[in-house]
Amino acid sequence: MKNVFVLLIGLVLSFTGLSHSCLPEGITFSTQEQIDSFQADYPDCTEIDGDVSIGDYGGVSDITDLSGLSLLNSIGGVLNIWFNDSLFNLTGMDNLSSIGRLQIMNNTALNSFTGLEALTSIVGDLFIRFNDALTSLTGLENVTSIGGNILISDNPVLADVDGLNNITTIDNNIAIYGNYALASLTGLSNLTYIGRSLNISQSNNLTTLSGLEGLTSIGEWLIIESNTTSPV
């Protein structure tokens, strides 16, 4: 009986160890080698408490594959994905369900967010800026909660915002500007409430506001301007 008891205790400890918080000071990945060695360097790390940066801020990284981060299921701080010239998608982060704040900026080859399909919650802001090849927000379609602001700007070939289809309320601001190929807002079709402001501007290919029919309340400002072919 004693041996059985010890075995049960061992099993409990084993299962409770499946999720393990780590790195309260955060971590930066600026090379592919650092990504590839992450699981060996931090074998029990599934929940990073601090900020995570992927890319060489102000420089150029050689990161092409995020598979080394496949065990992560939450990031308590900011996830920065920036200044990557060879990263085409986010495949490899397939178990990530919660992020404190998400910033995806200055990735010249990134064309979608494929790989983030498990993500359901962003506690703070979502910023998507200066991604020259980004055509789609595919990968964000299971996000149901964004606690901060949404800023989508200066993504020159982004055609729609369909990855936001499951967002129903935003307590803060939404700003969508400088996306010159943007032709559709149908990705906002389930949005009913914005606590502060909605700004849609400098979207030269936008000819209709279809997608905003469900919006019943904006707390402060509605700004629609400098959309060359916009009907408003």
C-alpha positions in Angstrom: 0.0 0.0 0.0 2.8 2.4 0.8 4.3 1.8 -2.7 1.0 2.5 -4.3 0.7 5.8 -2.3 4.2 6.9 -3.4 3.3 6.0 -7.0 0.2 8.2 -6.8 2.1 11.1 -5.4 4.6 10.8 -8.2 1.9 10.8 -10.8 0.3 13.9 -9.3 3.6 15.7 -9.2 4.2 14.6 -12.8 0.9 16.0 -14.1 1.1 19.2 -12.1 4.5 19.8 -13.6 3.1 19.8 -17.2 2.5 23.6 -17.0 5.4 25.5 -15.5 5.8 29.3 -15.3 9.3 30.7 -15.9 11.4 33.6 -17.1 9.7 36.5 -15.2 12.4 38.7 -16.6 11.4 37.7 -20.1 13.6 36.5 -23.0 14.8 37.8 -26.4 15.3 35.6 -29.5 17.4 37.3 -32.2 18.7 34.2 -34.0 17.3 30.9 -35.2 19.8 29.0 -33.0 18.3 30.5 -29.9 14.8 29.4 -31.0 16.0 25.9 -31.8 17.7 25.5 -28.4 14.9 26.9 -26.3 13.3 23.6 -25.2 16.7 22.2 -24.3 17.7 25.3 -22.3 14.3 25.6 -20.6 12.8 22.1 -20.7 9.9 22.8 -18.3 9.0 26.2 -19.6 5.5 26.4 -20.9 4.3 29.7 -19.4 6.6 32.7 -19.7 5.7 35.4 -17.2 7.7 38.2 -18.8 8.1 39.7 -22.2 9.1 37.7 -25.3 10.8 39.3 -28.3 11.3 37.4 -31.5 13.6 39.3 -33.9 16.5 41.7 -33.8 15.1 45.1 -32.8 16.6 47.6 -35.3 18.6 44.9 -37.0 17.9 41.9 -39.2 17.4 38.4 -37.7 17.8 35.0 -39.5 14.7 33.5 -37.9 12.6 31.4 -40.2 10.9 28.8 -38.0 9.3 29.1 -34.6 8.9 25.3 -33.9 11.3 25.5 -31.0 8.5 27.5 -29.1 5.8 24.8 -29.6 5.5 24.0 -25.9 4.5 27.6 -24.9 0.9 28.0 -23.9 0.9 31.5 -22.4 3.0 34.7 -22.3 2.2 37.0 -19.4 3.9 40.1 -20.8 4.4 41.5 -24.3 5.0 39.3 -27.3 7.0 41.3 -29.8 7.5 39.8 -33.3 9.6 42.4 -35.1 12.4 43.0 -37.6 12.4 39.6 -39.2 13.1 39.5 -42.9 12.8 35.7 -43.4 9.8 34.8 -41.3 6.8 34.0 -43.5 4.3 32.8 -40.9 4.1 32.0 -37.1 3.8 28.2 -37.4 5.4 26.6 -34.3 3.4 28.7 -31.8 0.5 26.3 -32.1 -0.2 25.9 -28.4 -0.1 29.5 -27.4 -3.6 30.5 -26.0 -3.0 33.7 -24.0 -0.7 36.8 -24.4 -0.5 39.9 -22.3 0.1 42.2 -25.3 0.8 41.4 -29.0 3.0 43.6 -31.2 3.8 42.4 -34.7 5.9 45.0 -36.5 8.4 45.5 -39.3 8.4 41.9 -40.7 9.1 42.2 -44.4 8.2 38.6 -45.4 5.4 37.8 -43.0 2.2 37.1 -45.0 -0.2 35.7 -42.4 -0.4 34.8 -38.7 -0.9 31.1 -39.4 0.4 29.3 -36.3 -1.6 31.4 -33.8 -4.9 29.4 -34.2 -4.9 28.4 -30.5 -4.8 32.0 -29.4 -8.0 33.1 -27.7 -7.1 35.9 -25.4 -5.0 39.1 -25.6 -5.1 40.8 -22.3 -3.9 44.2 -23.5 -3.2 45.8 -26.9 -3.0 44.3 -30.4 -0.6 46.3 -32.6 0.1 45.2 -36.2 2.3 47.7 -38.1 4.7 48.0 -41.0 4.5 44.4 -42.3 5.1 44.8 -46.0 3.9 41.4 -47.2 1.0 40.9 -44.8 -2.1 40.1 -46.9 -4.3 38.4 -44.2 -4.9 38.2 -40.4 -5.5 34.5 -40.8 -4.4 32.8 -37.5 -6.3 35.3 -35.2 -9.7 34.0 -36.0 -10.1 32.2 -32.6 -9.3 35.3 -30.6 -12.4 36.3 -28.6 -11.0 38.8 -26.2 -8.8 41.8 -26.6 -8.5 43.9 -23.5 -6.7 47.0 -24.8 -6.5 48.9 -28.1 -6.4 47.6 -31.6 -4.0 49.4 -34.0 -3.6 48.1 -37.6 -1.5 50.4 -39.7 0.9 50.7 -42.6 0.5 47.2 -43.9 0.4 48.1 -47.6 -1.0 44.9 -49.1 -3.4 43.9 -46.3 -6.8 43.4 -48.1 -9.1 42.7 -45.1 -9.3 42.3 -41.4 -11.1 38.9 -41.4 -9.1 37.5 -38.6 -11.0 39.7 -36.1 -14.4 38.0 -36.8 -14.9 36.7 -33.2 -14.4 40.1 -31.5 -17.7 41.5 -30.3 -16.6 44.3 -27.9 -13.6 46.6 -27.5 -13.4 48.8 -24.4 -10.8 51.1 -25.8 -9.8 52.3 -29.3 -9.6 50.8 -32.8 -7.4 52.5 -35.4 -7.1 51.1 -38.9 -5.1 53.4 -41.2 -2.4 53.4 -43.9 -3.4 50.0 -45.2 -3.7 51.1 -48.8 -5.0 47.8 -50.2 -7.7 47.4 -47.6 -11.0 46.7 -49.4 -13.2 45.1 -46.8 -14.3 45.6 -43.2 -16.3 42.4 -43.0 -13.9 41.1 -40.4 -15.6 43.5 -37.9 -19.1 42.2 -38.6 -19.6 40.8 -35.1 -18.4 44.0 -33.4 -21.2 45.7 -31.5 -19.4 48.0 -29.0 -16.3 50.3 -28.9 -15.7 52.0 -25.6 -13.7 54.9 -27.0 -13.0 55.6 -30.7 -13.0 54.1 -34.2 -10.6 55.6 -36.7 -10.5 54.3 -40.3 -8.3 56.4 -42.6 -5.9 56.3 -45.5 -7.4 53.1 -46.9 -7.4 54.1 -50.5 -9.0 50.9 -51.8 -12.0 51.0 -49.4 -15.3 51.6 -51.3 -17.8 50.4 -48.7 -18.4 50.3 -44.9 -20.0 46.9 -45.0 -19.0 45.0 -41.9 -20.0 47.8 -39.5 -23.7 47.0 -39.5 -23.7 45.4 -36.1 -21.9 48.3 -34.4 -24.4 49.9 -32.0 -22.3 52.0 -29.7 -19.1 54.1 -29.8 -18.1 55.8 -26.6 -16.3 58.8 -28.0 -15.2 59.4 -31.7 -16.0 57.9 -35.1 -13.4 59.1 -37.6 -13.5 58.1 -41.2 -11.3 60.3 -43.4 -8.7 60.4 -46.2 -9.9 57.2 -47.8 -9.6 58.4 -51.4 -12.4 56.2 -52.9 -14.4 55.8 -49.7 -18.1 56.7 -49.9 -17.8 58.8 -46.7 
